[in-house]
């Protein structure tokens, strides 16, 4: 995949064209200012896909951590009905 780069000045002058280009050739478009990368532009669907992947990875990581805690004895699980009975008995939850 070729790296696409545009300067802030060029982006300002050709914004509509650059956005249209992103739709035709999806991928990251790096925006530079004074020779330094300052931002990345992505088509909305690509951005949303990345967010979904991050959420999935975050959930997967948390599941692995929880499994490790259970296996090491630092965390235990209990059936919901058992927890609810105990809370009702203590008056913490209404029926």
C-alpha positions, 0 to 999 in steps of 0.5 A: 500500500502506497503512503499518501501524504498531503500538506496542510496548505494543499489540503486547504486548497483542495479539500473537496478533491482530497475527500473525493480521492479518499472515496475512490482510493480508501486508505490513510492520508497523512496530513503534514505541517512543516514536514511533520505528520500531524493528522490522518484522514480516513474514509468514514467506513474505514474509521468505523471498521477500525473502531469495531476492531479495537472494541473487539480486541479490547473485549477479548483482552478483558476476557483473557484477563478475567480468565487469568484472574479466575484461574489464579484464584484472584477472582471468582464467579457466582451464578446470578440467581445466587447473587440476587437471592443473597442481595434480597436476603440483605434487603439490597434488592427488591423482589 
